[in-house]
Amino acid sequence: MAALRAVVSTGTGRTLLAAPKSVHTSRANMSFSSLSRGKKVALSTLGVLTAGGAGLALALQQSVKASDLELHPPSYPWSHGGMLSSLDHASVRRGYQVYKQVCSACHSMEYLAFRNLVGVSHTEAEVKVLAEEIEVVDGPDDTGEMFTPPRKALGLLPQTVRQRYIVNARHGGEDYVFSLLTGYCEPPGGVLVREGLYYNPYFPGQAIGMAPPIYNEILEFDDGTPATMSQVAKDVCTFLRWAAEPEHDQRKRMGLKLLMGTVILLPLAYYMKRHRWSVLKSRKIAYRPPK
């Protein structure tokens, strides 16, 4: 019996040892190429219908947005629109003249001082003369009377309705402002505009309460430039761009310096990485214990 038990135990152990160590299971192949022809056609059709439905929904949404006949301003080739292009300072000077004689009655430049014009469009002496022309009532004084103090070149421009950041606040920037200023026209047939409003297709709702502010020969530029409507609108838009970003030219100048520095430093960094650091990075340090 003992011998029989030993034989059985030995055989059982050999059987267990001879059993496979891993169990292989079948994996489902779900690739597109393994599908039948009918399923491929069904999936392709579903994809086309989904993409077409998404495109149709987007087109319908855009048509609903444009159902009010609002025009989007075209893109104009502004001289300062380039990556490294600066503002036309002669245009900024003319634009300030337009703002002063036409726009300043209703609109103002918030946080913009006369001193900001120095070196941009005017000299310091010219800015002092401009500041002296502005009369602002102040007071009361010690006697309780209102008075008009002398205006200084360091003071802010007169404040009314604030429009300094108009080109940044509106979608389209200068393009929108230019199109709005030059886009007044008669309403098309079937479009009624209430009394006191003016039709402008670039304004949301097409009815704007501001009367047409500019027209041909509305003023005479000091440098003799013909004051056509498009020229006046272009100059005042350039001035508004400068008013919204007085650091415009300096920012682009700093970007140019950064690009020039990058051109110089990039090859140097490549040389250091390829010929200096790679040697240290790939070296092997072996420790040999003393015998």
DOVEXBA-718133 format. One record per residue: residue in one letter; x, y, z of N, C-alpha, C in turn; residue number from 1. Coordinates in nm, 3 decimals, m for minus. Each point is the difference from the previous one (the first is absolute). Example, Ala and Ser with C-alpha at 12.3 -4.5 7.8 and 13.67 -1.06 7.14 Angstrom:
BEGIN
PT r     n_x     n_y     n_z    ca_x    ca_y    ca_z     c_x     c_y     c_z   k
PT a   1.319  m0.569   0.780  m0.089   0.119   0.000   0.090   0.120   0.000   1
PT s  m0.035   0.105  m0.072   0.082   0.119   0.006  m0.077   0.109   0.073   2
***
This chain:
BEGIN
PT r     n_x     n_y     n_z    ca_x    ca_y    ca_z     c_x     c_y     c_z   k
PT m   0.083  m0.121   0.000  m0.083   0.121   0.000   0.086   0.125   0.000   1
PT a   0.106  m0.007   0.076   0.090   0.116   0.006   0.065   0.025  m0.134   2
PT a   0.039  m0.114  m0.065   0.061   0.015  m0.132  m0.099   0.056  m0.100   3
PT l  m0.127  m0.051   0.007  m0.103   0.050  m0.091  m0.027   0.147   0.020   4
PT r  m0.005   0.044   0.127  m0.020   0.144   0.026   0.114   0.083  m0.055   5
PT a   0.121  m0.048   0.010   0.116   0.074  m0.051  m0.008   0.015  m0.151   6
PT v  m0.041  m0.111  m0.067  m0.012   0.005  m0.146  m0.107   0.099  m0.043   7
PT v  m0.116  m0.006   0.071  m0.110   0.093  m0.034   0.041   0.144   0.024   8
PT s   0.064   0.025   0.112   0.043   0.136   0.031   0.101   0.050  m0.102   9
PT t   0.091  m0.089  m0.036   0.102   0.040  m0.099  m0.064   0.030  m0.134  10
PT g  m0.093  m0.085  m0.040  m0.067   0.026  m0.128  m0.081   0.127   0.001  11
PT t  m0.068   0.026   0.112  m0.080   0.123   0.008   0.088   0.123  m0.006  12
PT g   0.114  m0.005   0.069   0.091   0.115  m0.002   0.056   0.024  m0.137  13
PT r   0.034  m0.109  m0.074   0.051   0.018  m0.135  m0.106   0.060  m0.093  14
PT t  m0.125  m0.047   0.025  m0.109   0.055  m0.083  m0.019   0.149   0.024  15
PT l   0.007   0.040   0.126  m0.014   0.143   0.029   0.115   0.080  m0.056  16
PT l   0.121  m0.056   0.010   0.116   0.071  m0.054  m0.005   0.011  m0.152  17
PT a  m0.061  m0.102  m0.061  m0.008   0.002  m0.147  m0.113   0.087  m0.053  18
PT a  m0.085   0.054   0.089  m0.112   0.085  m0.045   0.051   0.130  m0.059  19
PT p  m0.066   0.057  m0.099   0.046   0.128  m0.061  m0.004   0.114   0.101  20
PT k   0.100   0.091  m0.009   0.013   0.111   0.095  m0.094   0.116  m0.033  21
PT s  m0.041   0.013  m0.121  m0.088   0.110  m0.039  m0.115  m0.050  m0.083  22
PT v  m0.110   0.071   0.008  m0.119  m0.038  m0.074  m0.022   0.102  m0.110  23
PT h  m0.005  m0.042  m0.123  m0.020   0.089  m0.114  m0.148   0.019  m0.025  24
PT t  m0.041   0.124  m0.009  m0.140   0.031  m0.029  m0.009   0.069  m0.135  25
PT s  m0.105  m0.019  m0.068  m0.021   0.062  m0.132  m0.037   0.147   0.016  26
PT r   0.058   0.083  m0.084  m0.026   0.144   0.003  m0.088   0.039  m0.119  27
PT a  m0.096   0.086   0.029  m0.091   0.044  m0.107   0.067   0.106  m0.086  28
PT n   0.000  m0.015  m0.128   0.060   0.095  m0.093  m0.111   0.094  m0.049  29
PT m   0.005   0.128   0.049  m0.106   0.095  m0.030   0.046   0.109  m0.096  30
PT s   0.105  m0.024  m0.082   0.047   0.099  m0.093  m0.101   0.020  m0.113  31
PT f   0.009   0.115  m0.068  m0.095   0.031  m0.106   0.014  m0.096  m0.117  32
PT s   0.123  m0.045  m0.028   0.022  m0.089  m0.114  m0.061  m0.137   0.021  33
PT s  m0.022  m0.040   0.126  m0.056  m0.132   0.026  m0.152  m0.003  m0.011  34
PT l  m0.063   0.116  m0.015  m0.146   0.004  m0.008  m0.046  m0.043  m0.138  35
PT s  m0.124  m0.041  m0.004  m0.058  m0.039  m0.128  m0.027   0.122  m0.087  36
PT r  m0.026  m0.023  m0.127  m0.021   0.109  m0.093  m0.123   0.083   0.039  37
PT g  m0.105  m0.064   0.045  m0.121   0.073   0.038   0.023   0.091   0.119  38
PT k   0.076  m0.048   0.099   0.028   0.082   0.117   0.090   0.118  m0.036  39
PT k   0.094  m0.023  m0.090   0.086   0.111  m0.043  m0.083   0.110  m0.066  40
PT v  m0.092  m0.039  m0.087  m0.084   0.098  m0.068  m0.088   0.074   0.100  41
PT a  m0.052  m0.073   0.100  m0.087   0.062   0.099   0.076   0.102   0.085  42
PT l   0.122  m0.037   0.043   0.080   0.092   0.080   0.043   0.122  m0.081  43
PT s   0.038  m0.019  m0.124   0.039   0.112  m0.086  m0.117   0.096  m0.022  44
PT t  m0.117  m0.057  m0.024  m0.118   0.083  m0.019  m0.033   0.080   0.126  45
PT l   0.011  m0.067   0.116  m0.026   0.069   0.126   0.097   0.115   0.022  46
PT g   0.128  m0.020  m0.033   0.098   0.107   0.016  m0.028   0.118  m0.090  47
PT v  m0.037  m0.029  m0.127  m0.030   0.107  m0.094  m0.123   0.079   0.045  48
PT l  m0.103  m0.072   0.046  m0.120   0.068   0.046   0.027   0.086   0.124  49
PT t   0.084  m0.050   0.091   0.033   0.078   0.120   0.075   0.128  m0.035  50
PT a   0.101  m0.013  m0.088   0.075   0.119  m0.042  m0.088   0.098  m0.075  51
PT g  m0.086  m0.053  m0.088  m0.090   0.089  m0.073  m0.099   0.070   0.090  52
PT g  m0.052  m0.071   0.100  m0.092   0.062   0.095   0.066   0.109   0.081  53
PT a   0.125  m0.025   0.043   0.073   0.103   0.076   0.025   0.123  m0.086  54
PT g   0.039  m0.022  m0.126   0.021   0.114  m0.090  m0.127   0.078  m0.027  55
PT l  m0.111  m0.071  m0.018  m0.127   0.067  m0.023  m0.044   0.081   0.122  56
PT a   0.021  m0.056   0.120  m0.036   0.073   0.121   0.083   0.126   0.015  57
PT l   0.130  m0.008  m0.032   0.085   0.118   0.007  m0.043   0.105  m0.101  58
PT a  m0.034  m0.044  m0.122  m0.044   0.095  m0.102  m0.131   0.068   0.039  59
PT l  m0.092  m0.077   0.057  m0.127   0.059   0.043   0.021   0.099   0.113  60
PT q   0.093  m0.031   0.090   0.028   0.094   0.109   0.056   0.131  m0.053  61
PT q   0.091  m0.009  m0.097   0.055   0.121  m0.058  m0.106   0.078  m0.076  62
PT s  m0.091  m0.070  m0.068  m0.105   0.071  m0.073  m0.097   0.069   0.095  63
PT v  m0.024  m0.060   0.115  m0.086   0.064   0.099   0.066   0.125   0.054  64
PT k   0.133  m0.006   0.023   0.072   0.118   0.048  m0.003   0.112  m0.102  65
PT a   0.004  m0.034  m0.127   0.002   0.102  m0.105  m0.138   0.036  m0.050  66
PT s  m0.103  m0.051   0.065  m0.135   0.026  m0.049  m0.042   0.145   0.020  67
PT d   0.070   0.071   0.090  m0.036   0.139   0.022   0.071   0.095  m0.097  68
PT l   0.062  m0.056  m0.104   0.065   0.078  m0.106   0.120   0.079   0.049  69
PT e   0.060  m0.041   0.109   0.119   0.069   0.050   0.120  m0.037  m0.085  70
PT l   0.075   0.100  m0.045   0.118  m0.023  m0.081   0.124  m0.007   0.088  71
PT h   0.090  m0.088  m0.035   0.128  m0.007   0.069   0.100   0.088  m0.073  72
PT p   0.079   0.078   0.071   0.093   0.092  m0.067   0.107  m0.075  m0.076  73
PT p   0.036   0.049  m0.118   0.109  m0.064  m0.074   0.134   0.029   0.067  74
PT s   0.101  m0.073  m0.043   0.134   0.018   0.056   0.076   0.099  m0.088  75
PT y   0.041   0.111   0.060   0.071   0.104  m0.074   0.152  m0.011   0.023  76
PT p   0.080   0.037  m0.099   0.147  m0.011   0.014   0.060   0.118   0.078  77
PT w  m0.014  m0.002   0.130   0.054   0.108   0.082   0.152  m0.003  m0.003  78
PT s   0.059   0.118  m0.002   0.147   0.009  m0.008   0.068  m0.055   0.124  79
PT h  m0.070  m0.004   0.113   0.058  m0.052   0.123  m0.043  m0.143   0.029  80
PT g  m0.062  m0.066  m0.098  m0.051  m0.134   0.024   0.105  m0.109  m0.003  81
PT g   0.118   0.029  m0.057   0.103  m0.101  m0.008   0.062  m0.033   0.135  82
PT m   0.071  m0.113   0.004   0.060  m0.045   0.125   0.104   0.099   0.051  83
PT l   0.073   0.064  m0.093   0.105   0.094   0.038  m0.030   0.141  m0.049  84
PT s  m0.126   0.029  m0.034  m0.036   0.131  m0.054  m0.039   0.094   0.113  85
PT s   0.047   0.124  m0.010  m0.031   0.100   0.102  m0.118   0.085  m0.045  86
PT l  m0.050   0.079   0.093  m0.110   0.091  m0.032   0.049   0.114  m0.088  87
PT d  m0.091   0.049  m0.083   0.027   0.118  m0.081  m0.023   0.122   0.088  88
PT h   0.108   0.062   0.048  m0.013   0.108   0.098  m0.060   0.126  m0.063  89
PT a   0.020   0.020  m0.129  m0.067   0.111  m0.067  m0.150  m0.022   0.000  90
PT s  m0.042  m0.125  m0.020  m0.143  m0.032   0.006  m0.053   0.014   0.142  91
PT v   0.082  m0.035   0.100  m0.042   0.019   0.139  m0.023   0.147   0.029  92
PT r   0.086   0.087  m0.052  m0.016   0.144   0.021  m0.128   0.051  m0.064  93
PT r  m0.025  m0.043  m0.125  m0.124   0.041  m0.066  m0.121  m0.058   0.071  94
PT g   0.014  m0.124   0.050  m0.110  m0.061   0.073  m0.035   0.075   0.127  95
PT y   0.103   0.052   0.069  m0.028   0.080   0.119  m0.073   0.128  m0.039  96
PT q   0.035   0.057  m0.115  m0.070   0.120  m0.045  m0.147  m0.031  m0.029  97
PT v  m0.028  m0.116  m0.059  m0.138  m0.041  m0.024  m0.072  m0.020   0.133  98
PT y   0.066  m0.068   0.093  m0.062  m0.021   0.131  m0.029   0.132   0.070  99
PT k   0.094   0.092  m0.007  m0.016   0.128   0.070  m0.113   0.082  m0.059 100
PT q  m0.010   0.007  m0.133  m0.096   0.087  m0.065  m0.136  m0.065  m0.025 101
PT v  m0.005  m0.133  m0.003  m0.125  m0.067  m0.035  m0.052  m0.087   0.115 102
PT c   0.088  m0.083   0.055  m0.047  m0.105   0.093  m0.003   0.043   0.145 103
PT s   0.085   0.096   0.040   0.015   0.030   0.142  m0.125   0.064   0.061 104
PT a  m0.093   0.047  m0.082  m0.122   0.058   0.056  m0.083  m0.105   0.074 105
PT c   0.010  m0.126  m0.043  m0.079  m0.106   0.063   0.084  m0.112   0.059 106
PT h   0.123  m0.017  m0.045   0.083  m0.111   0.042   0.131   0.052   0.060 107
PT s   0.056  m0.078   0.093   0.123   0.042   0.066   0.098  m0.115   0.006 108
PT m   0.124   0.031   0.038   0.106  m0.098   0.014   0.029  m0.019   0.149 109
PT e  m0.047  m0.110   0.057   0.020  m0.024   0.143   0.146  m0.034   0.029 110
PT y   0.056   0.062   0.103   0.137  m0.022   0.047   0.106   0.038  m0.102 111
PT l  m0.036   0.079  m0.099   0.098   0.045  m0.100   0.029   0.147   0.026 112
PT a   0.127   0.031   0.024   0.040   0.136   0.035   0.065   0.068  m0.121 113
PT f   0.007   0.133   0.007   0.064   0.075  m0.108   0.146  m0.039  m0.015 114
PT r   0.065  m0.034   0.112   0.142  m0.035  m0.006   0.026  m0.127  m0.081 115
PT n  m0.105  m0.083  m0.016   0.018  m0.122  m0.079   0.018   0.029  m0.148 116
PT l  m0.040   0.120  m0.043   0.015   0.036  m0.141   0.142   0.043  m0.034 117
PT v   0.080   0.034   0.102   0.136   0.049  m0.022   0.086  m0.112  m0.057 118
PT g   0.066   0.029  m0.111   0.086  m0.098  m0.063  m0.073  m0.100  m0.086 119
PT v  m0.132   0.006  m0.003  m0.079  m0.091  m0.082  m0.059   0.073  m0.120 120
PT s  m0.073   0.105   0.028  m0.061   0.078  m0.107   0.029   0.149   0.010 121
PT h   0.043   0.046   0.118   0.023   0.142   0.023   0.130   0.018   0.078 122
PT t   0.053   0.122  m0.010   0.114   0.037   0.083  m0.049   0.050   0.135 123
PT e   0.092   0.018   0.094  m0.040   0.046   0.133  m0.061   0.139  m0.004 124
PT a   0.056   0.088  m0.083  m0.055   0.135  m0.012  m0.142  m0.003  m0.058 125
PT e  m0.023  m0.085  m0.100  m0.133  m0.010  m0.059  m0.101  m0.054   0.100 126
PT v   0.043  m0.097   0.082  m0.090  m0.057   0.100  m0.038   0.105   0.103 127
PT k   0.092   0.084   0.040  m0.031   0.106   0.096  m0.104   0.096  m0.056 128
PT v   0.013   0.032  m0.130  m0.099   0.088  m0.063  m0.137  m0.069  m0.005 129
PT l  m0.002  m0.128  m0.030  m0.127  m0.073  m0.003  m0.064  m0.003   0.138 130
PT a   0.080  m0.020   0.102  m0.055  m0.007   0.136  m0.056   0.134   0.046 131
PT e   0.064   0.108  m0.042  m0.047   0.132   0.042  m0.133   0.037  m0.064 132
PT e  m0.033  m0.066  m0.111  m0.126   0.032  m0.068  m0.121  m0.060   0.071 133
PT i   0.022  m0.097   0.087  m0.109  m0.069   0.067  m0.037   0.075   0.128 134
PT e  m0.126   0.029   0.017  m0.049   0.066   0.120  m0.090  m0.095   0.078 135
PT v   0.037  m0.023   0.124  m0.076  m0.090   0.087  m0.039   0.078   0.125 136
PT v  m0.128   0.002   0.030  m0.048   0.073   0.117   0.031  m0.081   0.126 137
PT d   0.061   0.066   0.097   0.038  m0.064   0.126  m0.053   0.085   0.115 138
PT g   0.016  m0.053   0.118  m0.041   0.078   0.116  m0.094  m0.077   0.091 139
PT p  m0.060   0.068   0.095   0.013   0.147   0.023   0.130   0.036   0.070 140
PT d   0.038   0.129  m0.012   0.122   0.048   0.065  m0.033   0.044   0.142 141
PT d   0.092   0.077   0.061  m0.020   0.043   0.138  m0.120   0.091   0.017 142
PT t  m0.037   0.068  m0.108  m0.116   0.090   0.007  m0.130  m0.068  m0.042 143
PT g   0.008  m0.129  m0.034  m0.119  m0.073  m0.042  m0.034   0.016  m0.146 144
PT e   0.090   0.058  m0.078  m0.026   0.021  m0.142   0.069  m0.109  m0.082 145
PT m  m0.061  m0.038  m0.113   0.061  m0.093  m0.095   0.102   0.076  m0.085 146
PT f   0.104  m0.066  m0.041   0.105   0.066  m0.078   0.053  m0.099  m0.103 147
PT t   0.076   0.056  m0.093   0.060  m0.080  m0.108   0.151   0.005   0.016 148
PT p   0.062  m0.103   0.056   0.145   0.000   0.018   0.072  m0.021  m0.132 149
PT p   0.123   0.043  m0.010   0.078  m0.024  m0.123   0.025  m0.148  m0.018 150
PT r  m0.018  m0.047  m0.122   0.018  m0.142  m0.032   0.148  m0.029  m0.017 151
PT k   0.047  m0.110   0.056   0.140  m0.039  m0.010   0.015  m0.116  m0.098 152
PT a   0.119  m0.009  m0.057   0.026  m0.107  m0.096   0.002  m0.136   0.066 153
PT l   0.012  m0.003   0.133   0.001  m0.127   0.071  m0.141  m0.050   0.028 154
PT g  m0.101   0.086  m0.021  m0.136  m0.036   0.035  m0.063  m0.095  m0.100 155
PT l  m0.112  m0.060   0.039  m0.072  m0.092  m0.086  m0.079   0.076  m0.104 156
PT l  m0.030  m0.068  m0.110  m0.087   0.058  m0.101  m0.140   0.013   0.058 157
PT p  m0.080   0.093  m0.052  m0.136   0.018   0.053  m0.079  m0.130  m0.004 158
PT q  m0.080  m0.026   0.105  m0.072  m0.125   0.014  m0.148   0.020  m0.031 159
PT t  m0.051  m0.079  m0.095  m0.144  m0.008  m0.025  m0.034  m0.148  m0.011 160
PT v  m0.061  m0.043  m0.109  m0.027  m0.142  m0.020   0.131  m0.068  m0.038 161
PT r   0.040  m0.102   0.078   0.134  m0.057  m0.015   0.003  m0.099  m0.115 162
PT q   0.090   0.025  m0.095   0.010  m0.084  m0.118   0.145  m0.034  m0.032 163
PT r   0.088   0.000   0.099   0.142  m0.021  m0.029   0.026  m0.141  m0.052 164
PT y  m0.066  m0.101   0.059   0.028  m0.139  m0.034  m0.101  m0.057  m0.099 165
PT i  m0.058   0.085  m0.084  m0.106  m0.044  m0.089   0.051  m0.102  m0.101 166
PT v   0.124   0.015  m0.051   0.049  m0.093  m0.101   0.033  m0.136   0.060 167
PT n   0.026  m0.007   0.130   0.023  m0.128   0.065  m0.130  m0.063   0.048 168
PT a  m0.099   0.084   0.028  m0.126  m0.051   0.055  m0.094  m0.053  m0.107 169
PT r   0.022   0.036  m0.124  m0.090  m0.042  m0.108   0.065  m0.110  m0.084 170
PT h  m0.080  m0.098  m0.037   0.049  m0.106  m0.088   0.032   0.059  m0.138 171
PT g   0.122  m0.018  m0.044   0.043   0.058  m0.126   0.093   0.118   0.017 172
PT g   0.005   0.060   0.120   0.095   0.107   0.026  m0.020   0.120  m0.090 173
PT e   0.110   0.043  m0.062  m0.005   0.117  m0.088  m0.092  m0.024  m0.120 174
PT d  m0.005  m0.125  m0.047  m0.087  m0.030  m0.115  m0.146   0.032   0.032 175
PT y  m0.043  m0.036   0.121  m0.139   0.027   0.038  m0.026   0.151   0.011 176
PT v   0.091   0.073   0.066  m0.020   0.144   0.018   0.000   0.071  m0.134 177
PT f   0.093  m0.038  m0.089   0.006   0.063  m0.133  m0.128  m0.029  m0.077 178
PT s  m0.045  m0.126   0.002  m0.122  m0.035  m0.073  m0.121   0.071   0.058 179
PT l  m0.003   0.013   0.133  m0.113   0.068   0.063  m0.005   0.147  m0.039 180
PT l   0.116   0.066  m0.001   0.004   0.143  m0.031  m0.036   0.028  m0.146 181
PT t   0.035  m0.091  m0.088  m0.024   0.023  m0.143  m0.118  m0.081  m0.053 182
PT g  m0.074  m0.069   0.087  m0.104  m0.091  m0.047  m0.141   0.055   0.006 183
PT y  m0.020   0.128   0.032  m0.135   0.056   0.004  m0.058   0.004  m0.143 184
PT c  m0.123  m0.043  m0.011  m0.065   0.001  m0.131  m0.151  m0.003   0.020 185
PT e  m0.074   0.010  m0.110  m0.144  m0.007   0.006  m0.043  m0.145   0.023 186
PT p  m0.102  m0.021   0.083  m0.044  m0.138   0.025  m0.056  m0.063  m0.127 187
PT p   0.019  m0.129  m0.019  m0.056  m0.066  m0.119  m0.151  m0.009   0.008 188
PT g  m0.059  m0.036  m0.111  m0.145  m0.009  m0.006  m0.056  m0.101   0.099 189
PT g  m0.102   0.040   0.072  m0.063  m0.087   0.097   0.056   0.011   0.140 190
PT v   0.107   0.075   0.017   0.061   0.017   0.132  m0.041   0.137   0.053 191
PT l  m0.064   0.002   0.114  m0.045   0.124   0.061   0.090   0.036   0.116 192
PT v   0.040   0.126   0.007   0.086   0.050   0.107  m0.078   0.108   0.075 193
PT r  m0.005  m0.012   0.131  m0.076   0.097   0.080   0.061   0.139  m0.011 194
PT e  m0.080   0.098   0.028   0.044   0.138  m0.005   0.107   0.024   0.106 195
PT g   0.104   0.070  m0.038   0.112   0.025   0.090   0.111  m0.102  m0.009 196
PT l  m0.020  m0.107  m0.078   0.102  m0.101  m0.021   0.047   0.005  m0.144 197
PT y   0.117  m0.057  m0.023   0.061   0.001  m0.133   0.038  m0.143  m0.037 198
PT y  m0.015  m0.031  m0.127   0.028  m0.136  m0.046   0.149  m0.017  m0.025 199
PT n   0.057  m0.106   0.059   0.139  m0.035  m0.020   0.010  m0.152   0.005 200
PT p   0.031  m0.065  m0.111  m0.002  m0.147  m0.002   0.107  m0.065   0.086 201
PT y   0.102   0.075   0.041   0.107  m0.057   0.082  m0.029   0.007   0.149 202
PT f  m0.104   0.074   0.037  m0.035   0.011   0.141  m0.100  m0.109   0.037 203
PT p   0.017  m0.066   0.114  m0.096  m0.104   0.039  m0.142   0.055   0.007 204
PT g  m0.089  m0.056  m0.077  m0.138   0.049  m0.008  m0.021   0.098  m0.112 205
PT q   0.109   0.048  m0.063  m0.002   0.093  m0.116  m0.055   0.138   0.030 206
PT a  m0.051   0.023   0.119  m0.053   0.132   0.035   0.087   0.058   0.110 207
PT i   0.063   0.112  m0.027   0.093   0.063   0.094  m0.047   0.142   0.029 208
PT g   0.016   0.041   0.124  m0.046   0.133   0.039   0.098   0.111  m0.032 209
PT m   0.126  m0.034  m0.032   0.100   0.101  m0.033  m0.015   0.042  m0.146 210
PT a  m0.012   0.128  m0.021  m0.010   0.050  m0.136   0.133  m0.020  m0.072 211
PT p   0.000  m0.001  m0.133   0.128  m0.013  m0.073   0.099   0.107   0.045 212
PT p   0.111  m0.040   0.061   0.090   0.099   0.060   0.097   0.065  m0.098 213
PT i   0.029  m0.067  m0.111   0.101   0.053  m0.092  m0.055   0.001  m0.142 214
PT y   0.056   0.086  m0.080  m0.032   0.007  m0.142   0.117   0.069  m0.067 215
PT n  m0.006   0.012  m0.132   0.111   0.059  m0.074   0.020   0.147   0.040 216
PT e   0.127   0.035   0.018   0.039   0.139   0.031  m0.065   0.049   0.129 217
PT i  m0.013  m0.087   0.099  m0.057   0.042   0.127   0.096   0.089   0.077 218
PT l   0.131  m0.008  m0.033   0.102   0.084   0.062   0.116   0.013  m0.096 219
PT e   0.096   0.082   0.036   0.121   0.017  m0.080   0.120  m0.046   0.084 220
PT f   0.073  m0.098  m0.052   0.117  m0.049   0.071   0.113   0.102  m0.007 221
PT d   0.076   0.006   0.108   0.110   0.098   0.006   0.108  m0.028  m0.102 222
PT d   0.018  m0.128  m0.039   0.107  m0.034  m0.095  m0.048   0.004  m0.145 223
PT g  m0.125   0.041  m0.024  m0.050   0.013  m0.136  m0.056  m0.127  m0.060 224
PT t  m0.008  m0.108   0.075  m0.057  m0.125  m0.052  m0.147   0.019  m0.032 225
PT p  m0.047  m0.045  m0.118  m0.143   0.013  m0.032  m0.086  m0.073   0.102 226
PT a  m0.098   0.070   0.054  m0.084  m0.055   0.106  m0.122  m0.070  m0.058 227
PT t   0.023  m0.108  m0.074  m0.110  m0.080  m0.047  m0.058  m0.083   0.116 228
PT m  m0.118  m0.055  m0.021  m0.062  m0.078   0.107   0.086  m0.120   0.038 229
PT s   0.052  m0.071  m0.099   0.082  m0.118   0.029   0.130   0.039   0.069 230
PT q   0.060   0.115  m0.040   0.124   0.045   0.062  m0.025   0.040   0.146 231
PT v  m0.108   0.069   0.026  m0.032   0.041   0.137  m0.026  m0.123   0.086 232
PT a  m0.076  m0.097  m0.052  m0.028  m0.121   0.077   0.127  m0.080   0.024 233
PT k   0.086  m0.008  m0.099   0.126  m0.076   0.016   0.089   0.064   0.105 234
PT d   0.012   0.132  m0.001   0.087   0.068   0.095  m0.052  m0.010   0.143 235
PT v  m0.130   0.016   0.019  m0.054  m0.008   0.135   0.007  m0.144   0.053 236
PT c  m0.011  m0.099  m0.088   0.015  m0.140   0.042   0.145  m0.028   0.041 237
PT t   0.095   0.057  m0.073   0.141  m0.017   0.039   0.027   0.066   0.134 238
PT f  m0.059   0.117   0.022   0.015   0.067   0.130  m0.062  m0.083   0.112 239
PT l  m0.115  m0.060  m0.025  m0.065  m0.084   0.102   0.082  m0.125   0.029 240
PT r   0.066  m0.055  m0.102   0.088  m0.114   0.024   0.116   0.039   0.090 241
PT w   0.059   0.118  m0.026   0.107   0.046   0.088  m0.052   0.029   0.141 242
PT a  m0.120   0.059   0.010  m0.055   0.032   0.131  m0.027  m0.127   0.081 243
PT a  m0.041  m0.109  m0.067  m0.026  m0.125   0.069   0.130  m0.071   0.037 244
PT e   0.105   0.017  m0.081   0.129  m0.064   0.025   0.113   0.100  m0.023 245
PT p   0.025   0.089   0.096   0.112   0.093  m0.017   0.134  m0.069  m0.009 246
PT e   0.008  m0.125   0.050   0.125  m0.075  m0.003   0.013  m0.082  m0.128 247
PT h  m0.082   0.026  m0.101  m0.006  m0.081  m0.122   0.138  m0.013  m0.065 248
PT d   0.064   0.112  m0.028   0.130  m0.004  m0.068   0.108  m0.059   0.089 249
PT q  m0.002   0.035   0.128   0.100  m0.053   0.092  m0.013  m0.152   0.015 250
PT r  m0.123  m0.049   0.004  m0.021  m0.145   0.013   0.057  m0.074  m0.120 251
PT k  m0.025   0.051  m0.120   0.054  m0.065  m0.120   0.151   0.013  m0.008 252
PT r   0.054   0.112   0.049   0.145   0.016   0.002   0.065  m0.100   0.094 253
PT m  m0.063  m0.022   0.114   0.052  m0.100   0.094  m0.012  m0.141  m0.059 254
PT g  m0.108  m0.028  m0.073  m0.013  m0.129  m0.065   0.108  m0.023  m0.104 255
PT l   0.035   0.106  m0.076   0.107  m0.012  m0.099   0.134  m0.028   0.068 256
PT k   0.027   0.068   0.111   0.124  m0.027   0.074   0.003  m0.143   0.052 257
PT l  m0.115  m0.048   0.046  m0.006  m0.138   0.050   0.028  m0.100  m0.112 258
PT l  m0.055   0.026  m0.120   0.026  m0.089  m0.112   0.148   0.002  m0.039 259
PT m   0.061   0.117   0.000   0.142   0.010  m0.034   0.085  m0.073   0.104 260
PT g  m0.035   0.015   0.127   0.073  m0.071   0.104  m0.016  m0.151  m0.010 261
PT t  m0.121  m0.043  m0.038  m0.024  m0.144  m0.016   0.083  m0.057  m0.114 262
PT v   0.012   0.076  m0.111   0.080  m0.046  m0.114   0.146  m0.019   0.042 263
PT i   0.049   0.084   0.090   0.139  m0.011   0.045   0.017  m0.112   0.103 264
PT l  m0.095  m0.012   0.092   0.015  m0.095   0.111  m0.036  m0.143  m0.040 265
PT l  m0.088  m0.017  m0.099  m0.042  m0.135  m0.036   0.114  m0.085  m0.054 266
PT p   0.083   0.049  m0.095   0.115  m0.082  m0.042   0.099  m0.027   0.113 267
PT l   0.019   0.100   0.089   0.090  m0.022   0.113  m0.052  m0.108   0.093 268
PT a  m0.132   0.000   0.025  m0.059  m0.104   0.085   0.012  m0.137  m0.066 269
PT y  m0.019  m0.007  m0.132   0.016  m0.127  m0.070   0.143  m0.050   0.011 270
PT y   0.098   0.089  m0.017   0.141  m0.041   0.009   0.033  m0.053   0.140 271
PT m  m0.047   0.070   0.102   0.027  m0.044   0.136  m0.066  m0.135   0.028 272
PT k  m0.121  m0.020  m0.051  m0.071  m0.126   0.024   0.065  m0.114  m0.078 273
PT r   0.042   0.026  m0.121   0.050  m0.108  m0.087   0.145  m0.036   0.029 274
PT h   0.083   0.099   0.029   0.143  m0.025   0.009   0.055   0.011   0.142 275
PT r  m0.075   0.055   0.091   0.049   0.014   0.137  m0.079  m0.086   0.098 276
PT w  m0.128   0.023   0.006  m0.081  m0.071   0.098  m0.015  m0.147  m0.037 277
PT s  m0.003  m0.033  m0.130  m0.016  m0.140  m0.039   0.114  m0.086   0.050 278
PT v   0.120   0.055   0.008   0.114  m0.075   0.050  m0.017  m0.033   0.148 279
PT l  m0.045   0.099   0.075  m0.021  m0.024   0.143  m0.119  m0.092   0.024 280
PT k  m0.103   0.013  m0.086  m0.121  m0.079   0.019   0.023  m0.148  m0.029 281
PT s   0.084  m0.031  m0.098   0.020  m0.139  m0.042   0.122  m0.067   0.062 282
PT r   0.072   0.067   0.086   0.119  m0.063   0.060  m0.042  m0.107   0.101 283
PT k   0.089  m0.096   0.020  m0.025  m0.111   0.091   0.096   0.009   0.116 284
PT i  m0.054  m0.006   0.120   0.081   0.003   0.120   0.005  m0.140   0.060 285
PT a   0.116  m0.058   0.010   0.019  m0.134   0.051   0.073   0.006   0.133 286
PT y  m0.050  m0.072   0.093   0.063  m0.006   0.133   0.076  m0.130   0.015 287
PT r   0.126   0.014   0.030   0.085  m0.118   0.018   0.048  m0.002   0.147 288
PT p  m0.056  m0.091   0.074   0.041  m0.004   0.143   0.146  m0.036   0.014 289
PT p   0.063   0.053   0.098   0.143  m0.033   0.021   0.018  m0.148   0.034 290
PT k   0.107  m0.054  m0.046   0.030  m0.142   0.027   0.052  m0.019   0.142 291
***
